[in-house]
Amino acid sequence: MTDSSARVSSAWADWPLDREIVLSRVIDAPRESVFDAWTDPEQIVLWFGPRGLAIETHEIDIREGGVWRFDMVGADVRYDNRMTFLRIERPYLIEVDHGSDKDDDPGKFRMLLTFDAQTDGKTVLTLRQMHPTRARREAGIGFGAVEFGYQTLDKLAGHLAARTA
């Protein structure tokens, strides 16, 4: 176990499982490429978000302590978002707070992304959402967090496949 994985395990070990959503996807790309797609401001805006929604960025600074403020925009919807990057350990993990673009958003959740290199050149990407309460987790699931999350990961896989084609 690396030092960073030990820190992640200890930091997240006591989180109540009834407040967590976990998504995982095998991406047919090397870990560094998958990590870059999350941390390169030019790439993330191309694929992030569920199908049918485009990204309009207001501010983007992807580094520890940096913020990405953006709207997800569809035909009849606009969702304001803010991600604050708490920890970036290349190419292993990214930890962020994600919520609406409000300072005191009660629905803000912690998100941990881990990137596990596989011997076949693929990457297992695991995305953990840690919600402030069980009710907020259930509201997120009811809103579509799981389906929309997998749509986002599908778009990421498609983006990376197009870059290598």
Solvent accessible surface area in square Angstrom, and as a share of the most:
residue,aa,sasa,rsa
1,M,182,0.81
2,T,81,0.47
3,D,112,0.58
4,S,16,0.10
5,S,42,0.27
6,A,43,0.33
7,R,120,0.44
8,V,15,0.08
9,S,54,0.35
10,S,80,0.52
11,A,71,0.55
12,W,12,0.04
13,A,76,0.59
14,D,133,0.69
15,W,75,0.26
16,P,56,0.35
17,L,139,0.69
18,D,64,0.33
19,R,58,0.21
20,E,16,0.07
21,I,7,0.04
22,V,77,0.44
23,L,2,0.01
24,S,52,0.34
25,R,73,0.27
26,V,83,0.48
27,I,1,0.01
28,D,112,0.58
29,A,3,0.03
30,P,67,0.42
31,R,45,0.16
32,E,82,0.37
33,S,39,0.25
34,V,0,0.00
35,F,3,0.01
36,D,46,0.24
37,A,0,0.00
38,W,4,0.01
39,T,25,0.14
40,D,45,0.23
41,P,56,0.35
42,E,137,0.62
43,Q,12,0.05
44,I,1,0.00
45,V,48,0.28
46,L,123,0.61
47,W,3,0.01
48,F,15,0.06
49,G,1,0.01
50,P,12,0.08
51,R,152,0.56
52,G,72,0.69
53,L,30,0.15
54,A,61,0.47
55,I,28,0.14
56,E,74,0.33
57,T,55,0.32
58,H,99,0.44
59,E,76,0.34
60,I,52,0.26
61,D,50,0.26
62,I,26,0.13
63,R,137,0.50
64,E,87,0.39
65,G,53,0.51
66,G,2,0.02
67,V,34,0.20
68,W,0,0.00
69,R,75,0.27
70,F,1,0.00
71,D,11,0.06
72,M,23,0.10
73,V,30,0.17
74,G,16,0.16
75,A,110,0.85
76,D,137,0.71
77,V,60,0.34
78,R,132,0.48
79,Y,84,0.32
80,D,53,0.27
81,N,10,0.05
82,R,58,0.21
83,M,1,0.01
84,T,40,0.23
85,F,3,0.01
86,L,66,0.33
87,R,39,0.14
88,I,37,0.19
89,E,29,0.13
90,R,126,0.46
91,P,18,0.12
92,Y,96,0.36
93,L,4,0.02
94,I,1,0.00
95,E,14,0.06
96,V,1,0.00
97,D,21,0.11
98,H,17,0.08
99,G,12,0.12
100,S,27,0.17
101,D,30,0.16
102,K,112,0.47
103,D,127,0.66
104,D,122,0.63
105,D,25,0.13
106,P,90,0.56
107,G,21,0.20
108,K,90,0.38
109,F,32,0.13
110,R,83,0.30
111,M,6,0.03
112,L,2,0.01
113,L,1,0.00
114,T,34,0.20
115,F,2,0.01
116,D,69,0.36
117,A,54,0.42
118,Q,74,0.33
119,T,154,0.89
120,D,97,0.50
121,G,38,0.37
122,K,69,0.29
123,T,0,0.00
124,V,36,0.20
125,L,0,0.00
126,T,28,0.16
127,L,11,0.05
128,R,54,0.20
129,Q,17,0.07
130,M,1,0.01
131,H,8,0.04
132,P,48,0.30
133,T,63,0.37
134,R,137,0.50
135,A,71,0.55
136,R,95,0.35
137,R,60,0.22
138,E,83,0.37
139,A,61,0.47
140,G,15,0.14
141,I,65,0.33
142,G,70,0.67
143,F,119,0.49
144,G,9,0.09
145,A,18,0.14
146,V,48,0.28
147,E,103,0.46
148,F,74,0.31
149,G,12,0.12
150,Y,81,0.31
151,Q,30,0.14
152,T,11,0.06
153,L,0,0.00
154,D,63,0.33
155,K,52,0.22
156,L,0,0.00
157,A,15,0.12
158,G,42,0.40
159,H,25,0.11
160,L,7,0.03
161,A,58,0.45
162,A,75,0.58
163,R,145,0.53
164,T,104,0.61
165,A,124,0.96
